[in-house]
Structure formats: structure tokens, C-alpha cells
Amino acid sequence: MMKHSDSQLRRIERALGVDFADIGLLERALVHDSFLAEFPGVFEESNERLEFLGDSVLDLVVAEELTRRYPGRPEGALTQMRASLVDKVALAGVGRRLGLGEWLVMGKGETEIGGAERESNLANAFEALLGALFLDGGYEAAREFSLCVMRDELDVVADMESPPRHPKSLLHEAAMERGFPPPEYEEVERLGSDHAPTFVAQAILNGRPMGRGEGGSKQAAEAEAAREALQALQ
């Protein structure tokens, strides 16, 4: 998809239920870095910086909401709950529900490999959208939108007796149960720009690569790799 027209951006705005004073921020939130690589000069920058900002905004929104809902819950439990809510897979589900993949502006190569459905792209676009809302309307605008579109996720985690455990911990236990040595993780490659890289890691179990994942940090990439390895073991 090439650059959105103003009328297209306004339709996207209405579909999302938001109202931007600076519609250019919405446009930037939908620009994947692959488009800049193939079509330099069309946009000044991709959505990576907005994603970086939105990631921090979402952490605060979720932490504030969980603290409000659970005044007596210990810090460790709240941390686990927040981790499950801001997990890339969970955020990709929100992005997919919002239809963000349909509106992403990507390069031809990324489009051809199904970039509109890639979990990392959907999650990143959602975080970039939150960053754009924060810059345009402040914290309350980003908070209100986040809580609205993540209502289902927040309600589910609220009903859980024990939030999901980290996939690396689960993979470690699975390895021990099978008599394997502890899993190892290695960085396979690093994509994107230097200021907002995407890390790609693989989980190695009993000497064999069993899972591959990517994320905005090494820890996130390793968690995704562990999750894929767990699925392979089932």
C-alpha cells in the first residue's frame, strides 16, 4: 500500500473511534520501516519512534489500571499480570482486532511475505498508535483508548487466579522433565534501524533449534522463541 490520502486517514480515524488534531501522527503510526527502505523520501520516518513511546505509555496505563483494580495484590503478581497484557502476542491480537494490518504502509517485500498478519508488525503498530495518541492528545487520550480496546484482555487477566508464567520458565521446566540440559538462547540477527532494532533469537533445546522469535529487545525475542519451542514440544 502506498501513502494514504487525507480522506483515507479520516476513514481510519473513524473506524478506530479516535479524533486526531494532527492527522499526520496517525499516518506515521502506520508506516512500516520496510516502506522507507524501498521508497525513500515519501515519509520522513517510520512508526518505530512512536512504537518506542507507545510501549512506555502502555506499560504505565496497564500498571496504573492493575494497581487500581488490585490494591492488595503484591508487586510480583502485578508484574506478572502486566507482562501477560503487554506481551507481543496479546498486543498483536488487539492490533488484528482493530484491523491495523489492513492499513499498514509496507514495502513490497514485506507485503508479499504476509507482513500485514505478522504478529510483530501488528503489535508494533498498536504501540505506535498509542504513541501517536499520546503526542496528539496527551496521556488521558492514550489511556482512554487503551482501556477501551483492551477491555477483554483486562477482564480475562482480572479473573485469573494465577497469571501466565513466563515462557522461558516453562521451557526450562519442560527441559528438566525430559532430562535435557537447560535451554540456551542465541541472537540470530538484528533487523531495523540502530535506534529501534528488532531482535531475532532462537531457543536451543538439547542441542537443537526448537523455536524462533523476534521482539524489540533480546528478552522479548527470547520469550517468543521459548513460546514457539513449547508449542513444538506439544
C-alpha positions as CSV (number, residue, x, y, z in Angstrom):
1,M,0.0,0.0,0.0
2,M,1.2,3.5,-0.9
3,K,0.7,6.7,1.0
4,H,-2.8,7.2,2.5
5,S,-4.9,10.1,1.3
6,D,-6.4,12.5,3.8
7,S,-9.8,11.0,3.2
8,Q,-8.5,7.5,3.8
9,L,-6.9,8.7,7.1
10,R,-10.1,10.2,8.2
11,R,-11.9,6.9,7.5
12,I,-9.3,5.0,9.5
13,E,-9.7,7.6,12.3
14,R,-13.5,7.0,12.3
15,A,-13.1,3.2,12.3
16,L,-10.8,3.4,15.3
17,G,-13.0,5.8,17.1
18,V,-10.3,8.4,17.6
19,D,-10.0,12.1,16.7
20,F,-6.6,13.4,15.8
21,A,-5.8,17.1,15.8
22,D,-2.6,16.2,13.8
23,I,-3.7,13.5,11.4
24,G,0.0,13.2,10.3
25,L,0.6,11.3,13.6
26,L,-1.9,8.7,12.6
27,E,-0.3,8.4,9.2
28,R,3.2,7.9,10.8
29,A,1.9,5.3,13.2
30,L,1.0,3.1,10.2
31,V,4.3,3.4,8.3
32,H,6.5,0.2,8.5
33,D,10.2,0.7,8.1
34,S,10.3,-1.6,5.0
35,F,8.4,1.1,3.1
36,L,11.1,3.7,3.8
37,A,13.8,1.3,2.6
38,E,12.1,0.8,-0.7
39,F,10.6,4.3,-1.2
40,P,13.0,6.8,0.4
41,G,11.7,10.3,0.6
42,V,8.0,9.6,0.7
43,F,7.9,9.7,4.5
44,E,10.4,11.3,6.9
45,E,10.3,8.4,9.3
46,S,8.6,5.1,10.1
47,N,6.5,4.2,13.1
48,E,9.4,3.0,15.1
49,R,9.9,6.0,17.3
50,L,6.1,6.2,18.0
51,E,6.2,2.5,18.9
52,F,9.1,3.1,21.4
53,L,7.0,5.8,23.0
54,G,3.7,3.8,22.9
55,D,5.4,0.9,24.6
56,S,6.2,3.0,27.6
57,V,2.8,4.6,27.6
58,L,1.1,1.2,27.6
59,D,3.3,0.0,30.4
60,L,2.1,2.9,32.6
61,V,-1.5,2.6,31.6
62,V,-1.6,-1.1,32.4
63,A,0.4,-0.7,35.6
64,E,-2.0,2.1,36.8
65,E,-5.1,0.1,35.9
66,L,-3.9,-3.1,37.7
67,T,-2.9,-1.1,40.8
68,R,-6.3,0.5,40.8
69,R,-8.1,-2.9,40.4
70,Y,-6.0,-4.8,42.9
71,P,-5.0,-2.6,45.8
72,G,-3.9,-5.6,47.9
73,R,-2.1,-7.6,45.3
74,P,1.7,-7.9,45.8
75,E,4.1,-6.4,43.3
76,G,5.2,-9.7,41.9
77,A,1.7,-10.7,40.9
78,L,1.0,-7.3,39.4
79,T,4.2,-7.6,37.4
80,Q,3.2,-11.0,36.0
81,M,-0.2,-9.7,35.1
82,R,1.2,-6.7,33.3
83,A,3.7,-8.9,31.4
84,S,0.8,-11.0,30.1
85,L,-1.1,-8.0,29.0
86,V,1.7,-6.2,27.1
87,D,3.1,-9.5,25.6
88,K,3.6,-9.1,21.9
89,V,1.2,-11.9,21.1
90,A,-1.5,-10.3,23.2
91,L,-0.9,-6.9,21.6
92,A,-0.9,-8.5,18.1
93,G,-4.4,-9.8,18.9
94,V,-5.6,-6.3,19.7
95,G,-4.0,-4.9,16.6
96,R,-5.6,-7.6,14.5
97,R,-9.0,-6.9,16.1
98,L,-8.6,-3.2,15.2
99,G,-7.7,-4.1,11.6
100,L,-4.3,-2.4,11.7
101,G,-2.8,-4.8,9.3
102,E,-5.1,-3.6,6.5
103,W,-3.9,-0.1,6.9
104,L,-0.1,-0.6,7.3
105,V,2.0,1.0,4.7
106,M,4.7,-1.5,3.9
107,G,7.3,-2.2,1.3
108,K,6.6,-4.7,-1.5
109,G,8.8,-7.4,0.0
110,E,7.2,-7.2,3.5
111,T,3.7,-7.2,1.9
112,E,4.5,-10.3,-0.2
113,I,5.6,-12.3,2.9
114,G,2.4,-11.5,4.7
115,G,3.6,-8.6,6.7
116,A,0.0,-7.4,7.4
117,E,-0.6,-10.5,9.5
118,R,2.8,-10.7,11.2
119,E,2.4,-10.5,15.0
120,S,5.3,-8.2,15.5
121,N,4.0,-5.7,12.9
122,L,0.5,-5.7,14.4
123,A,1.8,-5.3,17.9
124,N,4.2,-2.6,16.9
125,A,1.5,-0.7,15.0
126,F,-0.7,-0.8,18.0
127,E,2.0,0.6,20.3
128,A,2.8,3.2,17.6
129,L,-0.8,4.2,17.6
130,L,-0.8,4.7,21.3
131,G,2.4,6.8,21.0
132,A,0.6,8.9,18.3
133,L,-2.4,9.4,20.6
134,F,-0.2,10.4,23.5
135,L,1.6,13.1,21.4
136,D,-1.7,14.3,19.9
137,G,-4.0,14.3,23.0
138,G,-1.8,13.6,26.0
139,Y,-1.8,10.7,28.5
140,E,-5.6,10.6,29.0
141,A,-6.3,10.2,25.3
142,A,-3.9,7.2,25.1
143,R,-5.2,5.8,28.4
144,E,-8.8,6.0,27.4
145,F,-8.2,4.3,24.1
146,S,-6.0,1.6,25.6
147,L,-8.5,0.7,28.3
148,C,-11.3,0.6,25.8
149,V,-9.7,-1.6,23.2
150,M,-8.1,-3.9,25.7
151,R,-11.2,-4.3,27.8
152,D,-11.5,-8.1,27.1
153,E,-7.8,-8.7,27.9
154,L,-8.1,-6.8,31.1
155,D,-11.2,-8.6,32.2
156,V,-9.6,-12.0,31.5
157,V,-6.5,-11.3,33.5
158,A,-8.7,-9.9,36.2
159,D,-10.4,-13.3,36.6
160,M,-7.2,-15.4,36.6
161,E,-6.1,-16.9,39.9
162,S,-2.6,-17.2,38.6
163,P,-1.4,-15.1,35.6
164,P,0.5,-16.9,32.9
165,R,4.1,-17.7,33.7
166,H,7.0,-16.6,31.6
167,P,7.6,-18.9,28.6
168,K,11.3,-19.2,29.4
169,S,10.5,-20.5,32.8
170,L,8.0,-23.0,31.4
171,L,10.5,-24.2,28.7
172,H,13.2,-24.6,31.4
173,E,10.8,-26.9,33.4
174,A,9.9,-28.8,30.2
175,A,13.6,-29.4,29.5
176,M,14.2,-30.7,33.1
177,E,11.2,-33.0,32.9
178,R,12.6,-34.6,29.8
179,G,16.1,-34.9,31.2
180,F,17.5,-32.3,28.9
181,P,20.1,-29.6,29.9
182,P,18.7,-26.1,30.4
183,P,17.6,-24.3,27.2
184,E,20.1,-21.9,25.5
185,Y,19.3,-18.8,23.6
186,E,21.2,-17.1,20.8
187,E,20.7,-14.0,18.8
188,V,20.3,-14.9,15.1
189,E,20.1,-11.4,13.6
190,R,19.1,-7.8,14.3
191,L,16.7,-6.0,11.9
192,G,15.6,-2.4,11.5
193,S,17.4,0.7,12.5
194,D,20.0,1.2,15.2
195,H,17.8,3.3,17.4
196,A,14.8,0.9,17.2
197,P,16.1,-2.6,16.3
198,T,14.1,-5.8,16.1
199,F,16.0,-8.7,17.6
200,V,15.6,-12.3,16.3
201,A,16.5,-15.1,18.7
202,Q,16.3,-18.9,18.7
203,A,15.8,-21.3,21.5
204,I,18.1,-24.3,21.5
205,L,16.9,-27.4,23.4
206,N,19.1,-30.5,23.8
207,G,21.4,-29.1,21.1
208,R,18.6,-28.5,18.5
209,P,17.0,-25.2,17.5
210,M,13.4,-25.6,18.6
211,G,11.9,-22.1,18.4
212,R,12.5,-18.7,16.8
213,G,11.1,-15.3,17.9
214,E,11.5,-11.6,17.4
215,G,11.0,-8.6,19.6
216,G,12.0,-5.1,20.4
217,S,14.6,-6.4,23.0
218,K,16.7,-9.5,23.4
219,Q,14.5,-10.6,26.3
220,A,11.3,-10.2,24.2
221,A,12.8,-12.1,21.3
222,E,13.9,-15.0,23.6
223,A,10.5,-15.1,25.2
224,E,8.9,-15.5,21.8
225,A,11.4,-18.2,20.8
226,A,10.7,-20.1,24.1
227,R,6.9,-19.9,23.4
228,E,7.4,-21.4,19.9
229,A,9.7,-24.1,21.3
230,L,7.0,-25.0,23.9
231,Q,4.5,-25.4,21.0
232,A,6.9,-27.6,19.2
233,L,7.2,-29.9,22.2
234,Q,3.4,-30.4,22.5
